[in-house]
Amino acid sequence: MERKPDPLETLTDIRSMMERSSRFISLSGLSGVFAGIFALVGAAAVAIRYRLSFTMEEYYTRATLSSGIPNAEFFIFLFGVALLVLFASLAVAILLTTMRARKHKLPIWDKTAQRVVWNMFIPLSAGGIFCLILLDHGIFTLVAPATLLFYGLALLNTSKYTYPDLRYLALSEISLGLLASFVVGYGLFLWAIGFGVLHIFYGARMYQKYER
């Protein structure tokens, strides 16, 4: 006799198909782990090169010359490290996400993936411009908190198109950015926690929950 389809299995399949069409589930949790490691290495490189102690006065000492103008060498190195961390993180994320999508025969660049990129791009672009404005006004100590805040908003903006767990990472980044706004002397330290430790923690959690 032909086996009748189980209604519960049918509903499960329909739900799975709807989730795949509405959420970008190819995102690899391991990419978050690698991004966290890269961020910690970058923060350590800045701290070691300039022997930064976590005080507001120390940041102003490193960020400005004796004449009071911005220290170009400091910011060039800082942005160079940040760009290296960003490009390395993006490269690993693209590689691991592509491998996972092919393994599970999922589309790599569909409308949902485009929504994720677009919803990330707008808050991050606004945040990048705002940080440049802060630097132009000499408000160096609020750059790290601003990056955490806008990154958290970008994650929150895209969480509806991917795993719901991303909301918790987004809220953690936003909270850390607000905290960093009050204790500005600890900007690099809290930046390392936000982009380093939190990425590793949530990336590992998502990997264990969805990929194993």
Summary of the structure (lengths in Angstrom):
residues: 212
radius of gyration: 20.4
end to end distance: 36.2
largest distance: 89.5
contacts: 661
relative contact order: 0.16
helix: 81%
strand: 1%
